[in-house]
Amino acid sequence: MLLFVTSGLAAPLRLASFKVDATPPVGSPLCNGTVRPVREIVTPLTARGVVLLGAGDPVVLCAFDWVGIANESHDAFREALAQAAGTSRERVAVHTLHQHDAPGSDFATERLLTEQGLRGVFSNAAFDREVMRRLAAAAKEALSKAQPVTHIGLGSGRVEQVASNRRILGPLGQVILQRQSAGGKNPAAREAPEGTIDPLVRLIAFWNEGRPVAALTYYATHPQSYYGQGLVNWDFVGMARETRAEALPGVACVHFDGAGGNVAAGKYNDGAKENRPVLARRLAEGMKLAWDTQKKHPVRAGDIAWRVEPVAMPVRDTLIEQELRAKLADTAQKQPDRIRAARDLTFLRRTRGGHRIPLSCLRLGPARVLHMPGELFVEYQIAAQQMRPDDFIAMAAYGDYGTGYIGTGVAYTQGGYETGIVSRVSPQVEKVLLDAMRQLLSHQP
């Protein structure tokens, strides 16, 4: 069902920005319990975003320095922000940047694990709820400080030597090498071509006449340089974002990860610590180029529209409830395997129970931003741009993280980690998402 939301015409367009600390306390799980828990804070983590006011009910866009927010938690965070902003949950988009030295949240999965004596190994639910309360309070307080918006600036900049496709195919079309975030340690991974990526970082800036108010950026890649030792940080994407924030004082800088599920820095990164600032500098240079080359467009409330397309995600046939329940309850299983069983079971039950994941599209004059779930393959981002090749199209993925990886249909026949092992959706997901994207992008201004 496609929901059409018309724009208001009379009220002036305004923007409010908010930001809160989202740094987990020492001892909290990181990366959904798959790496060492917190032992040191290297950089703080944040949740930040903007509220667009004046074009019908408010629209909220929020990005976390977390690995993922899934299922029940994704609904809860959106609901809290909706109530704070005076809008509906359907008009709130919550995404993560997917850093691995960062926490994840899924209240339903945490509850399943707690029932099996595994409380607090996957997430710190009490901390998650505290962040949710602070985030809602910050968003509500920001409304009174909203600033007029008269123009948007649209720009893009090429990012050199950061992104590379993780899946290297052999002559028979199968994955023969999995190039991870620090894949440069392997000469074959380092020397293989970049593969399919989107090399551009895209910028949407909001202006009050000649004064910038906010800058939203979008770039598709896994954000890891090195991780896993309990050292909380926002990694190179956060460093790049903060570099731009320092260059733009008073401007709310919010970054979103695009469809980077099968993209990482592996060709250009061997995991050496000195590579983190190098990758950050390269991404920041692309962000600066996007800023410097932006073209400004007058914008009114009537130029804003929000559309939602809820989709039923096709569940992978390898997810069998009886088997998952047995694995979760089996104390002889390794803890990571029991955690994965709980996550799989949560998604299976939620989806088979009729839940639909909302995809959404924000129209800002000549620009459109698609908000998508999961660890989405970059081909979806490229497909969206090809659907409207003459328009400015940006994408934020890593919305509802419950799906895990979302590959293209053919990727499920090629093997590899993402679609061969951990994706929770079936190959039919490609048609489901592409059809929904066409619907969202089909509306003419």
C-alpha angles and dihedrals in degrees: 000000000000116000116210116205116189122213126244115244107191106052119078116248115253137175130211123190130203138183134180136180111260099177113141120229123252112284096030119132118259130206092009092305095303097114136036114300123247115300101151139016111227096169128358121253122230143197111209140161151136138260119215112210132189101039100093116291113001120275118217125201117186135177127192131202087227134112095242146328112214145186113323093013092053090054092046096051091048091048092050092051091045093054091046093051096041096244141104127276090244089066095055124088118193120186139167131219090222100230109170098215085067138081130262129210134213114147094193094052091046089053092052091050092047089055087057095049094261100113115160098007093103103034145347100245095180090055091047091055092048090053089048091054093048092046093052091048092050093049092049093048091049092061092075090056098049115144129215117259118208102161142020124214119214122196144148135202132193115242112213125212101353112093127056132162113261096212116074112190127210128219091278093056095253128126105262097168131028108209106203128191093280094034093132089089086077112070092211091054091046094049098043117100120270090253124198112349139137103240096192129095109206126212133203111185125187118215136192097208103295097350123086116229106177141000122206117191131190128196131160117229143098103263100219125123095161131334149151106090098099094262105137113217142141092239126214097319090056091046091052091049092051091048088058092044090056089051091049106046113194093018118116105233114199122175127198129195112233127209094314101144093119096029129087141148092260098123091054102032131067095178095260110150093232089063094068096075090041092057090044091053092050093051092045089052090055090049091051091049089052090051095046094049099041120132117218123225127187110245133193133182089262090062091063125087136164123203129183130200114185112206134195106227115221109240119227113252091229089072104091116173098216092051093046093050090050093050092047092052096044108101090193090068120095113263095242089054092052090048091051091048089054092049092047091048093050092053093044094052094042094050097042087048089065103263116154125201113228117231112194141190127205116203115204105179105285093358131083129192121197118206112207139177134242135357093325122194115244091240088077091057091049091047091054091053091049091053089064105019095170095053136074106257123181129176135206114195130175091074112135100013095196094099095061112202118004111202133182117265094258092048089071089064094049102064122221132133100284101052098015096058121004112029113113096200131075129241089262087075090087094066092043094054098039091050091050092046091052090052092049094047097041097080111105121220 
